[in-house]
Amino acid sequence: MPAELQITADLSNLASVREFVAEVGKGFYNSPNFIYDLCLAVDEAITNIILHGYKGRSGQIEIGIQAEDGAIAITIRDRAPKFDPTKLPKPDISQPLEKRKPGGMGVYLMRSNMDRVDYRRSEDGVNELKLVKQIRKI
């Protein structure tokens, strides 16, 4: 059964989300690097939903975490306008910061820290972002 958290779309809830992800994640694999990667990816996803999806409007975000074939799967659902982060091109990180276009790094960090990032939008208007990280025990 997945662990679940529901929040309102407000940046003040990010600390609660990170705490939830860290606590649940430790139950799967208590490695500081593993937990850091999970928290960073989820933090970036939730921040993007709040700032770019809901754009200051009220809304709900649901986070579910469960085991999935030797991995941890984090599913994030919202009803903001459609946005598929898997279609966003990778930023050119070879350029110096002052020459880069702003934006795009949050999605890049999600992709870099997770093994898989999937997106789908249901017929009833729910965005579902799935972040998957394999558990690699040493």
Residue, then its C-alpha position, 0 to 999 in steps of 0.5 A: m500500500p502506498a504512503e500518501l500525502q496531500i498538500t495545497a499548492d503553496l511553497s510553504n508546504l515544501a518542507s513537509v513534502r521533503e520530510f515525508v519523502a525522506e521518512v518514507g524513503k528511509g523505509f526502503y533504503n536508508s542511504p543519505n545519497f539515495i534520500y537526497d536524490l529523492c528529495l531533490a527530484v520531488d522538491e523540483a517537481i512540486t516547485n514547478i507545479i506550484l509556480h508554473g502550473y497553478k501560478g498562485r491559484s489554489g490547488q491540490i497536489e497528491i504525492g504517493i510513494q511505493a515499492e515497484d520492482g526493486a525501485i521506489a516510485i513516487t507519483i505526483r498528481d495535480r490538476a494544473p494545466k497540462f505540462d509534460p516535463t519529459k518533452l522539455p529539451k535538455p539544457d545546454i550545461s556546457q555554456p557558462l551560467e551567464k550565457r544560458k537561458p533561464g529555466g529548465m534546470g529543475v527538470y534536468l535535476m529530476r531527470s539526472n537524479m532519477d532512473r525514470v521520469d514518466y508523465r501522463r494526463s488522464e482524460d479527466g484532467v489530472n497530471e500524473l508525474k512518476l519518478v522512479k529510482q532503483i534501489r542499488k544496495i552496495 
